[in-house]
Amino acid sequence: MTPDSPRLTFSVLTLFPELLRPFTGEALLGKARERGLLAYHLIDLREFAGNKHNKVDAPPYGGGAGMVIRVDVAQRALASLPERPDEVILLSPAGPRFDQATAEALAGKRHIALLCGRYEGFDARTESLVTRELSIGDFVMMGGEAAAACVLEAVGRLVPGVIGDEESHRQDSFSSGLLDYPEYTRPATWQAQDVPAVLMGGNHAATGRWRRDQALARTLERRPDLLPHAELTPHDSAALLALGVSAGQLEAWGAPTPPEQKPPPEQKPPPEQKTKKRRSNVGPEK
Ligand SMILES: C[S@@+](CC[C@H](N)C(=O)[O-])C[C@H]1O[C@@H](n2cnc3c(N)ncnc32)[C@H](O)[C@@H]1O
């Protein structure tokens, strides 16, 4: 079943629309378009230059290296959209860091416009045209197109129906507040490395617990900064204690207290065996 109108439309405003073409035409994002779940408008900022040379940039006031994209170009391009987007995002290394929580919030929108810079970026007044800025990390790329592709990938896959198994992204890294557990597939042994036996035993409860413990161990080792924000259960607290986290640290993270460990039942001496001679009805072996 295809929806009457796309669940989410992305308008990408860029000087290089062809860079986005493969992302919006291939793989699951392409299929989502075919199925009417997502729609993409790739808009060439040059069409809104307003001069016969299609020049969108100018040197910075105050001097300095590079060129700056004019705010009036951005404004005309945004005004050309058939409907007002509910989010207009300026991709910029100076913006707040894009993360899974932001992707989840954006997946509930109807129309997102992504403004991709080049050169020295946009005139600072462009900020007054947008609802937010986003950076995809603490590094500087030559343009915003790769950043827009990251947003398309991360947000698009959260739109209901885009990926087959809704459950799979609930378990992904960050969605649960932890890194994902390690996955294995055939062959069962590769270069003397075996798949963990618990995954081969068919015991779903044991598999579930093992995966959760692995996610906790990986997060503790690689991204301990995530743990104070993760939703932890009393069993998780017990697992973290076993991994060497102190009780004080767990308390500081707001983790629940681990389930009470029942002391082992007192060992009573076995009752003295009365040695009663029993008559055996089993006759001697013949
Ligand atoms: C060379 S950069 C401009 C850098 C700018 N002068 C600065 O230092 O903040 C050109 C464009 O690439 C995009 N860009 C570069 N790095 C980015 C990042 N980490 N996240 C999002 N967009 C980025 C932005 O759209 C930016 O306008």
The ligand as a Gaussian input file, in Angstrom:
#p B3LYP/6-31G(d) Opt

LIG

0 1
 C       34.152000      25.019000       3.681000
 S       32.653000      24.925000       4.547000
 C       32.571000      26.497000       5.331000
 C       33.237000      26.467000       6.629000
 C       33.079000      27.746000       7.403000
 N       33.933000      28.755000       6.923000
 C       33.407000      27.437000       8.848000
 O       34.578000      27.291000       9.185000
 O       32.448000      27.265000       9.645000
 C       31.457000      25.011000       3.289000
 C       30.111000      24.391000       3.619000
 O       30.289000      23.016000       3.867000
 C       29.283000      22.562000       4.767000
 N       29.954000      21.852000       5.861000
 C       31.289000      21.703000       6.038000
 N       31.551000      20.995000       7.120000
 C       30.372000      20.650000       7.669000
 C       29.992000      19.920000       8.816000
 N       30.882000      19.391000       9.654000
 N       28.675000      19.762000       9.065000
 C       27.737000      20.309000       8.251000
 N       28.052000      21.022000       7.151000
 C       29.339000      21.203000       6.859000
 C       28.485000      23.775000       5.213000
 O       27.289000      23.812000       4.474000
 C       29.398000      24.907000       4.836000
 O       28.668000      26.098000       4.546000

